[in-house]
Amino acid sequence: MDASRLDPLLQELRAERLRVAKTPLYELTVADARAALLVDSEVLAEAPEPVARVVDSVLPGPRGPIPIRLYAPDAAGPHPFLVYFFGGGWVIGSIAATDAVYRRLANAVPCAVVAVEYRQAPEHRFPSAVDDCYAATCRLAEHGEELGLDASRTAVGGASAGGNLAAVVAQLVRDRGGPALSLQLLVYPVIDYSAQTGSMVECNDPSFFDARTMAWFWDQYLGDPAEGNSPLASPIRARDLGGLPPAVVVTAEFDPLRDQGELYAERLVEAGVPVAVTRYDGMVHGFFTMSRLEASRAALEQAANALREAFRLDR
């Protein structure tokens, strides 16, 4: 990777991480990795925006209650809503670590954003996260009016492993006759367990994210490597991608997951699904949360515009 092509703020961040010899994620315990994420979530991020209403609740799930947090904008309801699944390799993410993104999206669209605290690996391996995310999406669509939500305008989205879960939920909703979805927002999504694309080799800087870290996440998530062949783990392996909701796919130039996200976008287009795919040059995995970056703000505005159009909002 040519670090000189990184955004200047990311060059500074990389230099600092090299100076302090930051420990790679895959060398940490799960507990330490989770603690480190809360610190990293503030990197190059502006202060969280206020929103009109934040409500913590729980939904019934296949193996117990699923915590959720609803972010509502200062707009008349019932609100169209985005069900959002956080990233973190199915292992280290949390609602708290991605709080600022939910607030920015809720205000920018405006719409409600419902963040889902799905069960995580290695305590709860595949397909626990899938089961929780699908159950939460269906429950919100069926009973969302209790929270001031408009079930006729529902979208799913997420970043990284959350993008993987959003893509999988979109397929399950189609296959199982679940609620109609207006959009799927896939931000540098994990798409294929055994991807051997060029970006997995080229973008291999442990200062940010690399193939070895992704392999560590997969090892925590899957109980058996053979499960990676399932479309519920690798959504690109679904036999048919037709009939899925329109998609926005966001990728980063210096991200090992770049090529698989773009390949999934191509597969969706081939299946007749409307897709807008944008690669943000000079960016790394995780940039969507780094709101001090101009590209981060642009990507969020792209997502907000797509959601506004999908929800048929005038602004």
C-alpha positions as CSV (number, residue, x, y, z in Angstrom):
1,M,0.0,0.0,0.0
2,D,1.3,3.5,-0.9
3,A,0.7,5.4,2.3
4,S,1.5,8.7,0.5
5,R,-1.9,8.4,-1.2
6,L,-3.8,8.3,2.1
7,D,-5.8,11.3,3.1
8,P,-3.4,13.6,5.1
9,L,-5.3,13.0,8.4
10,L,-5.0,9.3,7.9
11,Q,-1.3,9.6,7.2
12,E,-0.9,11.4,10.5
13,L,-2.9,8.7,12.3
14,R,-0.8,5.9,10.7
15,A,2.4,7.6,11.7
16,E,1.2,7.9,15.3
17,R,0.2,4.2,15.4
18,L,3.6,3.2,14.1
19,R,5.3,5.4,16.6
20,V,3.6,3.8,19.6
21,A,3.8,0.3,18.1
22,K,0.1,-0.3,18.4
23,T,-0.6,-4.0,19.1
24,P,-2.5,-5.7,16.2
25,L,-6.0,-6.7,17.0
26,Y,-5.3,-10.4,16.4
27,E,-2.8,-10.4,19.2
28,L,-5.3,-9.2,21.8
29,T,-7.7,-11.1,23.9
30,V,-11.4,-10.6,22.9
31,A,-11.9,-8.5,26.0
32,D,-9.0,-6.3,25.3
33,A,-10.0,-6.0,21.6
34,R,-13.5,-4.8,22.7
35,A,-12.0,-2.3,25.0
36,A,-9.7,-1.0,22.3
37,L,-12.6,-0.5,19.9
38,L,-14.3,2.0,22.3
39,V,-11.1,4.1,22.2
40,D,-10.7,3.7,18.4
41,S,-14.4,4.8,17.8
42,E,-13.4,8.3,18.7
43,V,-10.5,8.5,16.3
44,L,-10.9,11.4,13.8
45,A,-14.6,11.7,15.0
46,E,-16.4,14.9,15.8
47,A,-18.6,15.2,18.8
48,P,-21.9,13.3,18.6
49,E,-24.9,15.4,17.3
50,P,-28.0,15.8,19.5
51,V,-31.1,14.1,18.3
52,A,-34.7,14.7,19.3
53,R,-35.2,11.3,21.1
54,V,-33.1,8.3,22.1
55,V,-35.0,5.3,23.4
56,D,-33.5,2.0,24.7
57,S,-35.8,-1.0,24.4
58,V,-35.7,-4.8,23.9
59,L,-37.3,-7.0,21.3
60,P,-38.0,-10.7,21.6
61,G,-35.4,-12.9,19.9
62,P,-34.8,-16.5,19.1
63,R,-32.7,-17.0,22.2
64,G,-33.8,-14.2,24.4
65,P,-34.3,-10.4,24.4
66,I,-32.4,-8.4,21.8
67,P,-31.5,-4.9,23.0
68,I,-32.1,-2.0,20.6
69,R,-31.6,1.7,20.7
70,L,-33.8,4.0,18.6
71,Y,-32.7,7.4,17.5
72,A,-35.5,9.7,16.3
73,P,-35.1,13.0,14.5
74,D,-36.8,16.3,15.1
75,A,-39.5,15.6,12.5
76,A,-43.1,14.5,12.4
77,G,-43.8,10.8,12.8
78,P,-44.4,8.0,12.1
79,H,-40.8,7.8,11.0
80,P,-39.4,5.8,8.1
81,F,-36.5,3.8,9.6
82,L,-33.2,2.3,9.1
83,V,-32.3,-0.9,11.0
84,Y,-28.6,-0.7,11.4
85,F,-26.1,-3.4,12.4
86,F,-22.8,-2.2,13.7
87,G,-19.4,-3.6,12.6
88,G,-16.6,-5.1,14.5
89,G,-16.2,-8.5,12.9
90,W,-19.2,-10.0,14.7
91,V,-16.9,-9.9,17.8
92,I,-16.0,-6.4,19.1
93,G,-18.7,-3.9,18.0
94,S,-21.4,-2.2,20.1
95,I,-24.1,0.4,19.8
96,A,-22.1,2.7,22.0
97,A,-19.1,2.5,19.7
98,T,-21.1,3.6,16.7
99,D,-23.5,6.1,18.4
100,A,-22.3,9.1,16.5
101,V,-23.1,7.5,13.1
102,Y,-26.7,6.8,14.1
103,R,-27.2,10.4,15.2
104,R,-25.7,11.8,12.0
105,L,-27.9,9.6,9.8
106,A,-31.1,10.2,11.8
107,N,-30.7,14.0,11.4
108,A,-29.4,14.0,7.9
109,V,-32.2,12.0,6.3
110,P,-34.3,12.6,8.5
111,C,-35.5,9.2,9.7
112,A,-35.4,7.0,12.7
113,V,-32.4,4.7,13.1
114,V,-32.7,1.5,15.1
115,A,-29.4,0.0,16.2
116,V,-29.5,-3.7,17.1
117,E,-27.3,-5.2,19.8
118,Y,-27.1,-8.7,18.3
119,R,-25.3,-11.5,20.0
120,Q,-21.6,-11.7,19.4
121,A,-18.9,-14.3,18.9
122,P,-17.1,-16.2,20.2
123,E,-19.7,-16.5,23.0
124,H,-22.4,-16.8,20.4
125,R,-21.1,-18.1,17.1
126,F,-22.7,-18.1,13.6
127,P,-25.6,-17.9,12.9
128,S,-26.6,-16.2,16.2
129,A,-26.0,-12.7,14.9
130,V,-27.9,-13.5,11.7
131,D,-30.9,-14.9,13.7
132,D,-31.0,-11.8,15.9
133,C,-30.7,-9.3,13.1
134,Y,-33.4,-11.0,11.1
135,A,-35.7,-11.4,14.1
136,A,-35.3,-7.7,15.0
137,T,-36.0,-6.5,11.5
138,C,-39.2,-8.5,11.2
139,R,-40.3,-7.5,14.7
140,L,-39.8,-3.8,14.0
141,A,-41.7,-4.0,10.7
142,E,-44.6,-5.8,12.4
143,H,-44.8,-3.8,15.6
144,G,-42.9,-0.6,14.8
145,E,-45.9,1.6,15.3
146,E,-45.5,1.1,19.0
147,L,-42.2,3.0,18.6
148,G,-43.5,5.6,16.2
149,L,-42.1,3.8,13.1
150,D,-43.6,3.6,9.6
151,A,-43.3,-0.1,8.6
152,S,-44.0,0.7,4.9
153,R,-40.6,2.5,4.7
154,T,-38.0,0.2,6.1
155,A,-34.3,-0.1,5.2
156,V,-31.4,-2.2,6.5
157,G,-27.8,-1.2,6.7
158,G,-24.5,-1.7,8.4
159,A,-20.7,-1.4,8.1
160,S,-18.2,-4.2,7.7
161,A,-19.6,-7.2,9.5
162,G,-22.7,-5.1,9.9
163,G,-22.9,-4.7,6.2
164,N,-22.6,-8.5,5.9
165,L,-25.5,-8.9,8.2
166,A,-27.6,-6.3,6.3
167,A,-26.9,-8.1,3.0
168,V,-27.9,-11.5,4.6
169,V,-31.0,-10.0,6.2
170,A,-32.1,-8.6,2.8
171,Q,-31.8,-12.1,1.3
172,L,-33.7,-13.7,4.2
173,V,-36.5,-11.2,4.0
174,R,-36.8,-12.0,0.3
175,D,-36.6,-15.8,0.7
176,R,-38.9,-16.0,3.8
177,G,-41.5,-13.5,2.7
178,G,-40.6,-10.9,5.3
179,P,-41.2,-7.2,5.3
180,A,-40.6,-5.2,2.1
181,L,-37.3,-3.3,2.3
182,S,-36.8,0.1,0.6
183,L,-33.0,0.0,0.5
184,Q,-29.9,-1.9,1.7
185,L,-27.0,0.3,2.8
186,L,-23.8,-1.7,2.7
187,V,-20.7,0.1,3.9
188,Y,-17.4,-1.8,3.1
189,P,-19.3,-5.0,3.7
190,V,-17.8,-8.4,4.5
191,I,-19.1,-10.5,1.6
192,D,-17.0,-13.7,1.1
193,Y,-15.3,-15.9,3.7
194,S,-12.6,-17.1,1.3
195,A,-12.1,-14.0,-0.8
196,Q,-8.7,-14.0,-2.4
197,T,-9.1,-10.7,-4.2
198,G,-6.3,-8.2,-5.1
199,S,-7.3,-5.8,-2.3
200,M,-6.9,-8.6,0.3
201,V,-3.2,-8.7,-0.7
202,E,-2.5,-5.0,-1.6
203,C,-4.2,-3.4,1.4
204,N,-2.4,-5.2,4.1
205,D,-1.4,-2.5,6.6
206,P,-2.0,-3.5,10.2
207,S,-2.0,0.1,11.2
208,F,-5.6,0.1,10.0
209,F,-7.0,-3.3,8.9
210,D,-5.5,-6.3,7.2
211,A,-6.3,-9.8,6.0
212,R,-4.9,-11.4,9.1
213,T,-7.3,-9.4,11.3
214,M,-10.2,-10.4,9.0
215,A,-9.1,-14.1,9.4
216,W,-9.1,-13.6,13.2
217,F,-12.7,-12.4,13.1
218,W,-13.8,-15.3,10.9
219,D,-12.1,-17.7,13.3
220,Q,-14.1,-16.2,16.2
221,Y,-17.4,-16.1,14.3
222,L,-17.6,-19.5,12.7
223,G,-17.8,-22.7,14.6
224,D,-16.6,-24.7,11.6
225,P,-14.8,-23.2,8.6
226,A,-17.2,-25.1,6.3
227,E,-19.9,-22.7,7.5
228,G,-18.2,-20.0,5.5
229,N,-19.7,-21.5,2.4
230,S,-23.2,-20.7,3.5
231,P,-24.9,-17.6,2.0
232,L,-25.8,-16.7,5.6
233,A,-22.1,-16.1,6.1
234,S,-21.0,-15.3,2.6
235,P,-23.9,-13.5,0.9
236,I,-22.2,-13.5,-2.5
237,R,-22.6,-17.3,-2.5
238,A,-26.4,-17.1,-2.8
239,R,-27.6,-18.8,-6.0
240,D,-29.9,-16.0,-6.9
241,L,-29.5,-12.3,-6.1
242,G,-32.6,-11.2,-8.0
243,G,-35.5,-9.5,-6.3
244,L,-33.4,-7.8,-3.6
245,P,-34.0,-4.2,-2.6
246,P,-31.9,-1.4,-4.2
247,A,-28.4,-1.1,-2.7
248,V,-25.9,1.5,-1.9
249,V,-22.4,0.0,-1.6
250,V,-19.6,2.1,-0.1
251,T,-16.0,1.0,-0.4
252,A,-12.6,2.4,0.5
253,E,-9.5,2.5,-1.7
254,F,-7.2,1.1,0.9
255,D,-9.4,-1.6,2.4
256,P,-8.9,-5.3,2.1
257,L,-12.6,-5.7,1.7
258,R,-12.8,-3.3,-1.2
259,D,-12.9,-5.8,-4.1
260,Q,-15.4,-8.1,-2.5
261,G,-17.8,-5.3,-1.9
262,E,-17.5,-4.1,-5.4
263,L,-17.8,-7.6,-6.8
264,Y,-21.1,-8.0,-4.8
265,A,-22.3,-4.8,-6.3
266,E,-21.6,-6.2,-9.8
267,R,-23.4,-9.4,-9.0
268,L,-26.4,-7.4,-7.8
269,V,-26.5,-5.4,-11.0
270,E,-26.3,-8.6,-13.1
271,A,-29.3,-9.8,-11.2
272,G,-31.3,-6.7,-12.1
273,V,-31.0,-4.9,-8.7
274,P,-30.5,-1.1,-8.8
275,V,-27.1,-0.4,-7.2
276,A,-25.1,2.8,-6.5
277,V,-21.5,1.8,-5.7
278,T,-18.9,4.4,-4.7
279,R,-15.2,3.9,-3.9
280,Y,-13.7,6.6,-1.7
281,D,-10.1,7.2,-2.7
282,G,-7.5,7.8,0.0
283,M,-9.7,6.1,2.6
284,V,-9.3,3.0,4.8
285,H,-11.6,0.6,6.4
286,G,-13.5,2.3,9.2
287,F,-13.5,5.8,7.6
288,F,-17.3,6.0,7.7
289,T,-17.2,6.7,11.5
290,M,-14.3,9.3,11.1
291,S,-16.4,12.4,10.6
292,R,-13.5,14.8,10.6
293,L,-12.6,13.4,7.2
294,E,-14.3,15.1,4.2
295,A,-14.8,11.7,2.6
296,S,-16.6,10.4,5.7
297,R,-19.0,13.3,5.5
298,A,-19.5,12.8,1.8
299,A,-20.3,9.1,2.3
300,L,-22.8,9.8,5.0
301,E,-24.5,12.4,2.8
302,Q,-24.6,9.8,0.0
303,A,-26.3,7.4,2.3
304,A,-28.7,10.0,3.6
305,N,-29.6,11.0,0.0
306,A,-30.3,7.4,-1.0
307,L,-32.4,6.8,2.1
308,R,-34.3,10.0,1.5
309,E,-35.1,8.9,-2.0
310,A,-36.0,5.4,-1.0
311,F,-38.3,6.7,1.7
312,R,-39.9,9.2,-0.7
313,L,-39.0,12.2,1.5
314,D,-38.9,15.8,0.3
315,R,-36.2,18.0,1.6
